């Protein structure tokens, strides 16, 4: 697995500075894809994806035991509902994962 320390450092710097590394909408889409299609082994082999997931969890307080960010949840819930029961992911989900992480989800 390729070292992704620059991405990790960028995300950490953004967290400390209170600046977004990803938009709330993109973060919500990534988490919804992970929730519904996360049984894909390639997710675990993408350092960039895992780094961004950690950033999203920290930024929006979804690591566990915390109250999730309300704005994030308002964006996440409709996106998640859109993916519910979809055997074939919508094209935007396929494109997002391929463009950002080179992960094929379908």
Secondary structure, 3 states (H helix, E strand, C coil): CCCCHHHHHHHHHHHHHCCCCCCHHHHHHHHHHHHHHCCCHHHHHCHHHHHHHHHHHHHCCCCCCCCCCHHHHHHHHHHHHHHCCCCCCCHHHHHHHHHHHCCCCC
